[in-house]
Amino acid sequence: MKSPGRAGERHPSLDSKVVAALDRVGDALSVLARRAASAHDLSPTQMRVLVRLYAGPPPSAVAGELAREFDVADPTISDALAALRRKGLISWAADPADRRRRVLRLTAAGRLVAHAVARWTAPAEVATSALSRDSAETLLATLLDVLERLHAAGMLSVVRSCTTCSHFQRSRAGGTHRCAYYDYPLGPSDLRVDCAEHALSVTPSAARGR
């Protein structure tokens, strides 16, 4: 019997294996997004816009902010918004705070579609539900650390996780963290991936030093 050795190894280092695994997870999520979007005659970008508007700010409901949110070029988001408007799912309105600026609004039809697709990640959550609580909490903490590092390296424009927030108070002794904004403790499963009250730290890695 041949020894497996390193023959045929596509990902020779541990780092490359981790990234390859994350890439495959991304492939699975892309499949889910395409399926959910196509069921409602949408592109994945159009669906994500509807879901983001349905969830409410941040970001502000303007084209430039949405482009930054999804890390896509302005023309890409403009095309998606034009298509959604043709389908009667969104409309433009003057911003009450600045009449020179137009903001996006979901129409009644758009709200119905957004509600229908808002839980498009549910099948993936079923898969992760098989993890033990300890494993899931460890995975969440690790992924938040990865997101923080990707943001610091300029590979993600927007991150609103607890660990990149100036309100996050990390326990020095490895105990319970704390959110200064809400003034409550944060257990391992309380850490947020996308918080509406997020305030970016001056340096993305500053939270690790607290």
C-alpha positions as CSV (number, residue, x, y, z in Angstrom):
1,M,0.0,0.0,0.0
2,K,1.3,3.4,-1.0
3,S,1.9,5.9,1.8
4,P,-0.1,9.1,1.2
5,G,2.9,11.3,2.1
6,R,2.5,14.6,0.4
7,A,1.9,13.3,-3.1
8,G,-1.0,15.1,-4.8
9,E,-1.4,17.5,-1.9
10,R,-3.3,20.5,-3.3
11,H,-2.9,22.6,-0.1
12,P,0.5,21.9,1.4
13,S,0.3,24.3,4.3
14,L,-2.2,24.6,7.2
15,D,-3.0,28.2,6.2
16,S,-3.8,27.1,2.7
17,K,-6.0,24.3,4.0
18,V,-7.9,26.7,6.2
19,V,-8.5,29.2,3.3
20,A,-9.5,26.4,1.0
21,A,-12.1,25.2,3.5
22,L,-13.4,28.7,3.9
23,D,-13.5,29.0,0.1
24,R,-15.6,25.8,-0.1
25,V,-18.0,27.2,2.5
26,G,-18.2,30.4,0.4
27,D,-19.1,28.2,-2.6
28,A,-21.9,26.5,-0.7
29,L,-23.3,29.9,0.4
30,S,-23.1,31.2,-3.1
31,V,-25.2,28.2,-4.3
32,L,-27.8,29.0,-1.6
33,A,-27.9,32.6,-2.6
34,R,-28.4,31.8,-6.3
35,R,-31.2,29.3,-5.5
36,A,-33.1,31.7,-3.2
37,A,-32.6,34.6,-5.6
38,S,-33.7,32.7,-8.7
39,A,-36.8,31.5,-7.0
40,H,-37.9,35.1,-7.0
41,D,-36.5,36.2,-10.3
42,L,-33.6,38.0,-8.7
43,S,-29.9,38.1,-9.0
44,P,-27.9,37.4,-5.8
45,T,-26.9,41.0,-5.6
46,Q,-30.5,42.2,-6.0
47,M,-31.5,39.8,-3.3
48,R,-28.9,41.0,-0.9
49,V,-29.9,44.6,-1.5
50,L,-33.5,43.7,-0.6
51,V,-32.5,41.8,2.5
52,R,-30.2,44.7,3.7
53,L,-33.0,47.3,3.1
54,Y,-35.4,45.0,5.0
55,A,-33.1,44.7,7.9
56,G,-32.7,48.4,8.2
57,P,-29.6,50.6,8.6
58,P,-26.7,50.6,8.7
59,P,-25.7,51.2,6.0
60,S,-27.6,54.2,4.8
61,A,-30.0,53.3,2.0
62,V,-28.0,55.0,-0.7
63,A,-26.3,53.5,-3.7
64,G,-22.7,54.4,-2.7
65,E,-23.1,52.9,0.8
66,L,-24.6,49.7,-0.5
67,A,-21.7,49.3,-3.0
68,R,-19.2,49.6,-0.1
69,E,-21.3,47.2,2.0
70,F,-21.1,44.5,-0.6
71,D,-17.6,45.3,-1.9
72,V,-18.8,45.8,-5.4
73,A,-18.3,48.5,-8.0
74,D,-20.8,51.4,-8.2
75,P,-22.0,50.3,-11.7
76,T,-22.8,46.8,-10.3
77,I,-25.0,48.2,-7.5
78,S,-26.5,50.7,-9.9
79,D,-27.6,48.0,-12.3
80,A,-29.1,46.0,-9.4
81,L,-31.0,49.0,-8.2
82,A,-32.3,49.8,-11.7
83,A,-33.5,46.2,-12.1
84,L,-35.3,46.2,-8.7
85,R,-36.9,49.5,-9.5
86,R,-38.2,48.1,-12.9
87,K,-39.6,45.1,-11.0
88,G,-41.5,47.5,-8.6
89,L,-39.6,46.3,-5.5
90,I,-37.9,49.5,-4.6
91,S,-38.5,53.2,-5.0
92,W,-36.5,56.4,-4.5
93,A,-37.5,59.1,-2.0
94,A,-35.9,62.4,-0.9
95,D,-34.0,62.1,2.4
96,P,-35.9,64.1,5.1
97,A,-32.5,65.1,6.6
98,D,-31.0,66.2,3.2
99,R,-33.5,67.0,0.4
100,R,-30.6,66.9,-2.1
101,R,-30.0,63.2,-1.4
102,R,-32.2,60.3,-2.5
103,V,-32.7,57.2,-0.4
104,L,-34.0,53.8,-1.3
105,R,-37.3,52.4,0.1
106,L,-38.9,49.0,-0.2
107,T,-42.3,49.0,-1.9
108,A,-45.0,46.9,-0.5
109,A,-44.2,44.2,-3.0
110,G,-40.5,44.6,-2.2
111,R,-41.1,44.1,1.5
112,L,-43.0,40.8,0.8
113,V,-40.2,39.5,-1.4
114,A,-37.5,40.6,1.1
115,H,-39.4,38.8,3.9
116,A,-39.5,35.7,1.8
117,V,-35.8,35.6,1.1
118,A,-34.5,37.1,4.4
119,R,-33.7,33.6,5.8
120,W,-31.9,32.3,2.7
121,T,-29.0,31.0,4.9
122,A,-31.3,28.7,6.9
123,P,-30.1,25.5,5.2
124,A,-26.5,26.3,6.1
125,E,-27.6,26.9,9.7
126,V,-29.1,23.5,9.8
127,A,-25.7,22.1,8.8
128,T,-23.9,24.0,11.5
129,S,-26.5,23.1,14.1
130,A,-24.9,19.6,14.3
131,L,-21.8,21.2,16.0
132,S,-21.7,21.1,19.8
133,R,-22.2,24.4,21.5
134,D,-18.5,24.5,22.6
135,S,-17.4,23.8,19.0
136,A,-19.8,26.4,17.5
137,E,-18.7,29.1,20.0
138,T,-15.0,28.4,19.3
139,L,-15.7,28.5,15.5
140,L,-17.5,31.8,15.9
141,A,-14.6,33.4,17.9
142,T,-12.1,32.1,15.3
143,L,-14.1,33.5,12.4
144,L,-14.5,36.9,14.0
145,D,-10.8,37.0,14.4
146,V,-10.4,36.1,10.7
147,L,-12.8,38.9,9.8
148,E,-10.9,41.4,11.9
149,R,-7.7,40.5,10.2
150,L,-9.2,40.6,6.7
151,H,-10.6,44.0,7.4
152,A,-7.2,45.2,8.8
153,A,-5.6,44.0,5.6
154,G,-8.1,45.9,3.4
155,M,-9.8,42.8,2.0
156,L,-13.2,43.7,3.6
157,S,-14.5,47.2,3.5
158,V,-17.1,46.8,6.2
159,V,-17.0,44.8,9.4
160,R,-19.4,45.4,12.3
161,S,-18.4,42.6,14.6
162,C,-17.9,43.0,18.3
163,T,-14.2,42.4,18.2
164,T,-13.6,45.4,15.9
165,C,-15.9,47.8,17.9
166,S,-14.7,50.5,20.3
167,H,-17.5,49.5,22.7
168,F,-16.1,46.0,23.1
169,Q,-14.3,45.4,26.4
170,R,-12.3,42.2,26.2
171,S,-11.7,40.3,29.4
172,R,-8.1,40.3,30.3
173,A,-8.4,37.0,32.3
174,G,-10.2,35.0,29.6
175,G,-13.5,35.5,31.3
176,T,-16.7,37.2,30.1
177,H,-16.3,40.2,27.7
178,R,-18.5,43.3,28.0
179,C,-20.3,45.7,25.7
180,A,-19.9,49.2,27.0
181,Y,-22.7,50.5,24.7
182,Y,-25.4,48.3,26.1
183,D,-23.6,47.8,29.4
184,Y,-24.0,44.1,29.6
185,P,-21.8,41.0,29.6
186,L,-21.0,39.1,26.4
187,G,-20.7,35.4,26.6
188,P,-19.1,33.4,23.7
189,S,-22.5,33.0,21.9
190,D,-23.4,36.7,22.5
191,L,-20.7,38.1,20.2
192,R,-22.2,39.8,17.2
193,V,-21.1,39.5,13.6
194,D,-23.1,42.6,12.4
195,C,-24.2,45.1,15.1
196,A,-26.2,48.2,14.2
197,E,-24.5,50.1,17.0
198,H,-21.0,49.2,15.9
199,A,-18.3,52.0,16.3
200,L,-15.1,51.0,14.5
201,S,-12.0,51.0,16.7
202,V,-9.3,53.5,15.6
203,T,-7.1,50.5,14.7
204,P,-8.8,47.2,13.9
205,S,-6.5,45.2,16.1
206,A,-6.8,47.5,19.1
207,A,-9.5,45.3,20.7
208,R,-7.0,42.5,21.1
209,G,-4.8,44.6,23.3
210,R,-7.6,45.5,25.8
